[in-house]
Amino acid sequence: MISSKYLHQVQALLLSGFMSLIMSGAISLINLGFVDNFISIWFHAWIVAYAIAFPSVLLVFPIARKFATVIASK
């Protein structure tokens, strides 16, 4: 198992993976429809999106947590 001190990195890894998978699939479907090679196009789009999403989440997550704490504490 991974140590709990890496919780935020593991959350970022999972969150960015799920979100980029869902979003790349939705955008690919909207733009292309169900074409013959949809799965391979979606997979390629997901890999590119994941490569951008994971570092982005690592950078933005602390800022979002601060804003959420302020909003939720009122």
N, C-alpha and C positions, 0 to 999 in steps of 0.2 A: 504494500500500500504506500501511497504518497503521504508524506508528513502534512499535518494540518497547517503548518506554517506556509504551505503553498496553496492554500484554499483559494485566494483571489486569482492566482494564475490559472488554476484548474477551472474555476468558474468562467474566466475569460475565454479559455480554450473551448469549453463546451458551449457557452453562449454564442460566441462568434461562429462556431461550427454550425449550430442549429439555425441561427438567423441567416447566415449566408446561404445555407442549403435551401431554406424556404424561399428566401428572396430571389436567389438566382433561378430557382425553378419557376416561380411565379412570373418573373420578368421574361424568362425564356419562353414560357407558354404564351404570354400576352403578345410577344413580338413575333413568334414563329408559328404558334399553334402546334398541334401534334404532328410533326413531320416524322419521316421514317427514322432518322437518326437523333431523335429528340433526347434520348437518355445520354448519349455521348456528348451532345452539345451542352446539355445541362451539367454534366459532370465537369466538363472543361470550364464552364462559366463558374461553377462552384469552387473549383480549385483556385482560380484567379481571385474570386471574391473572398475566399477564406484567407488567402495570403495577404489581402488588404485588411480584412476585418479583424483578425487576431491582434496585430500590433495596434490597430486603432482602438480596440476595446481596452487594451492594456493602458493606453494613454488617457482615454476618456473616462474610464471607470472610476478613478479617484475623484474626479471633478463631479461626475454624476452622483456619486455617493454623498458628497458634501451638499449638493443642491437638494437631494432627496431627504437628507437629515434635516435641513432647514425647513423644507416644505412640510415634512411629516411631524415636526415638532410644534407646529402652530395649531 
